[in-house]
Structures are given as C-alpha cells and as structure tokens.
Amino acid sequence: MIIGLTGGIASGKSTVSALLVSKGARLVDADVIAREVMLPGHEVLAAAVKQFGSEILSPDGTLNRGKLGDIVFQDPAALQALNNLTHPAIRREIKERMNSMEEEDPKKLIIVDIPLLFESGLENMFREILVVYVPREVQIARLMERNGLSLEQAEARLHAQMDIEAKRNKADYIIDNSGELAHTEQQVAVLWDRLGLS
C-alpha cells in the first residue's frame, strides 16, 4: 500500500513520517532525493549553475541553499525554472524507489513524503493522500523560529506553496499536528488501525 504524504512548510511532515516509520512503514522522502540531485557531480546541479550562475555554489562546490532560496523565493519565474530542472529527475527517482519497495514487500505501508505533491501535479501517482495540517499562523510562527526568518520571508515561502486549507480539502486522511506530540502520535495510531496495519 502506497500513500502520498504532504502538507505545508513547517507543518511537521517529517515528524509524522518518522512516527509511521517507527510503526513499520517504509519511507520515500522527496526532500532527501531533492538534496541528492543537487550534490556535486549530479547533472541537475550542473544545470542549475548554468541557469542561476556560480554564486549559488559554496567555495567547496556544494550548493549554497540560502543563496538559491534568495533568488527563487523572490521571483516566481526563477522558482519555475528551478522546478523545471529538478522535478523530472526527482519524480523519476521517487517512482523507482516506491516501485522497488512495493515489489520487495507488497504488504508494507510505503509513505512517499512530497512537500509540493499538489503543486507538482503528482496526486495521480497515489490512490490516497495524507495531509499533515497546521493552521497558517502556526506555520508562520514555526517557520520564523526554525529558519530564523522575518515575517516577510516566512510569508514569501508560504506564498510559494498552495494554501494549507486547500491541501486539507484534497486529503483522504488528515493528521492535525498543531498540538502536542502525544496528540499527533494518537492520530497516527488511529490511522494505522484504520489502514488495517495493526
């Protein structure tokens, strides 16, 4: 069984995916894959340097995420150009990993964590989608605290994604992660039972 997992930035997707993994699920993490395609030597990083210039690189040749973020989060056309470079490679790798995991053990739950699942038009890859939800004001507060961003920077990052309420409305399952961890754990346990995985 394969379920797509998404939510907004700073909603706690990785917390929920870690809880599911601790219960025995397997995880395909699009963020991990996105970092892998931006490692030195990968053709996607080379294409990004060609597109945005060598200032997006640190002196050691690795990607300077802050510099790239400053460029793309201020300019929708730049963000689209970056997505056009990265998304096909990430999508290919996601499909390969989830298919090979399903072949290895068809009974296991496979969680595919894709932050921009809806924005990237990937909902058709999944029969069911789980959204990790927190209200927008919680997202902004967490993002400012976690990333040391100003209110304007946090709002710009939120603005680059689909609104969290719209994601919630498209979900087959919702985990509300705005409270204590124990409350999130309880919801994950209920979902696990509902999926018939106990």
C-alpha distance (Angstrom), angle and dihedral (degrees) to the residues before:
residue distance angle dihedral
M1 . . .
I2 3.81 . .
I3 3.81 122.5 .
G4 3.79 126.2 -177.3
L5 3.80 113.0 -134.0
T6 3.79 122.2 -158.5
G7 3.78 143.0 145.6
G8 3.77 138.8 149.1
I9 3.77 127.8 -57.9
A10 3.85 109.9 -75.7
S11 3.82 92.4 12.2
G12 3.81 93.2 121.5
K13 3.82 101.4 -105.3
S14 3.79 91.5 152.3
T15 3.83 90.9 51.4
V16 3.81 90.7 54.3
S17 3.82 94.4 43.0
A18 3.85 89.6 49.8
L19 3.82 90.2 51.8
L20 3.81 90.4 50.9
V21 3.82 91.3 47.5
S22 3.82 89.6 50.7
K23 3.84 86.9 57.7
G24 3.82 91.4 52.6
A25 3.81 105.8 -86.4
R26 3.80 120.8 136.1
L27 3.78 120.1 -128.4
V28 3.79 135.2 -140.6
D29 3.82 105.7 -172.4
A30 3.81 115.6 -161.2
D31 3.83 91.0 -164.7
V32 3.81 90.6 57.8
I33 3.81 90.0 48.6
A34 3.83 90.2 46.4
R35 3.82 89.2 55.1
E36 3.81 91.4 47.0
V37 3.82 93.0 55.3
M38 3.84 88.6 52.5
L39 3.81 95.1 54.8
P40 3.82 119.6 115.7
G41 3.79 110.5 -84.5
H42 3.81 95.3 28.4
E43 3.81 115.7 120.7
V44 3.83 91.7 -131.8
L45 3.82 92.7 60.0
A46 3.82 89.6 47.4
A47 3.83 89.7 52.7
A48 3.83 91.1 48.1
V49 3.82 91.2 52.5
K50 3.79 89.0 50.0
Q51 3.83 89.8 50.6
F52 3.82 101.0 41.9
G53 3.81 104.6 21.5
S54 3.79 134.6 -109.6
E55 3.84 91.6 -74.2
I56 3.83 87.3 85.0
L57 3.82 87.6 68.0
S58 3.80 127.2 84.2
P59 3.84 116.7 -131.5
D60 3.84 89.6 -96.1
G61 3.83 91.7 58.0
T62 3.81 96.3 -105.5
L63 3.79 122.3 125.8
N64 3.81 116.1 -86.4
R65 3.82 97.2 -143.1
G66 3.79 93.2 -170.9
K67 3.82 92.6 56.4
L68 3.80 92.3 46.5
G69 3.83 90.5 46.3
D70 3.80 91.0 51.8
I71 3.81 89.3 55.3
V72 3.80 100.9 43.8
F73 3.82 101.8 37.2
Q74 3.82 91.3 56.5
D75 3.81 95.1 47.0
P76 3.83 123.3 48.7
A77 3.83 91.5 -162.6
A78 3.82 90.9 54.2
L79 3.81 90.7 48.1
Q80 3.80 89.8 50.9
A81 3.82 90.7 49.2
L82 3.81 90.3 51.6
N83 3.82 91.5 48.0
N84 3.82 90.3 50.0
L85 3.82 88.7 56.0
T86 3.78 99.0 43.4
H87 3.80 107.9 30.8
P88 3.84 100.5 67.8
A89 3.82 91.9 51.6
I90 3.82 92.6 44.4
R91 3.82 91.9 46.8
R92 3.83 92.1 51.6
E93 3.81 91.7 50.6
I94 3.84 93.2 46.6
K95 3.82 91.3 52.7
E96 3.80 92.8 47.2
R97 3.81 93.3 49.8
M98 3.81 97.3 44.9
N99 3.81 92.6 46.0
S100 3.80 93.5 49.3
M101 3.84 91.1 47.4
E102 3.81 90.6 50.4
E103 3.81 90.8 50.1
E104 3.82 90.6 50.4
D105 3.81 93.9 52.0
P106 3.84 117.9 1.6
K107 3.84 92.6 -176.2
K108 3.81 95.4 57.8
L109 3.79 121.3 96.0
I110 3.80 110.4 -115.5
I111 3.79 115.2 -159.6
V112 3.81 115.2 -159.8
D113 3.81 107.4 -162.3
I114 3.82 108.9 -156.1
P115 3.83 115.1 164.6
L116 3.83 93.1 -164.7
L117 3.82 96.4 37.2
F118 3.83 95.7 135.2
E119 3.82 95.4 34.0
S120 3.81 89.3 54.2
G121 3.81 93.3 48.1
L122 3.81 92.5 -119.1
E123 3.81 98.9 132.5
N124 3.83 89.9 102.8
M125 3.82 89.0 66.3
F126 3.83 89.2 69.5
R127 3.79 136.2 55.7
E128 3.81 89.9 -155.0
I129 3.79 134.7 25.1
L130 3.80 129.6 -158.0
V131 3.82 117.1 -155.6
V132 3.80 120.8 -158.7
Y133 3.79 103.3 -147.2
V134 3.79 136.2 -160.2
P135 3.82 125.1 155.8
R136 3.80 116.6 -97.4
E137 3.83 94.3 -108.0
V138 3.83 89.7 55.5
Q139 3.82 89.8 49.3
I140 3.81 91.3 52.9
A141 3.82 94.1 46.5
R142 3.82 92.7 48.0
L143 3.79 93.2 44.9
M144 3.81 92.9 50.4
E145 3.81 90.8 48.7
R146 3.81 97.4 41.7
N147 3.81 98.4 43.8
G148 3.80 99.9 27.1
L149 3.82 91.0 -119.9
S150 3.78 130.4 159.0
L151 3.80 118.1 -118.3
E152 3.83 89.4 -103.0
Q153 3.83 92.5 51.2
A154 3.82 91.9 47.5
E155 3.80 91.8 48.8
A156 3.84 90.9 48.6
R157 3.81 90.1 55.0
L158 3.81 91.5 47.8
H159 3.79 90.3 47.2
A160 3.84 89.4 56.6
Q161 3.84 89.0 63.0
M162 3.78 134.8 61.1
D163 3.81 111.6 -89.3
I164 3.82 112.6 -89.2
E165 3.83 92.0 -126.3
A166 3.82 90.5 56.1
K167 3.83 89.6 51.1
R168 3.79 90.4 48.8
N169 3.83 90.2 53.6
K170 3.82 91.2 54.4
A171 3.83 95.1 49.9
D172 3.79 127.1 112.2
Y173 3.82 88.7 -163.1
I174 3.82 130.1 20.3
I175 3.80 129.4 -159.3
D176 3.82 111.1 -168.3
N177 3.80 104.8 -146.8
S178 3.81 97.9 177.4
G179 3.81 95.8 101.7
E180 3.80 136.6 53.0
L181 3.82 120.9 -38.0
A182 3.83 89.7 -112.9
H183 3.81 89.4 60.7
T184 3.82 90.8 51.4
E185 3.83 90.7 47.5
Q186 3.81 90.1 52.0
Q187 3.83 91.6 52.3
V188 3.83 91.0 48.2
A189 3.83 90.0 52.1
V190 3.82 90.5 50.6
L191 3.81 91.0 49.3
W192 3.83 91.1 48.2
D193 3.82 89.8 54.6
R194 3.80 92.1 44.4
L195 3.80 90.1 54.5
G196 3.81 88.7 53.4
L197 3.80 93.6 -117.8
S198 3.82 100.1 128.0
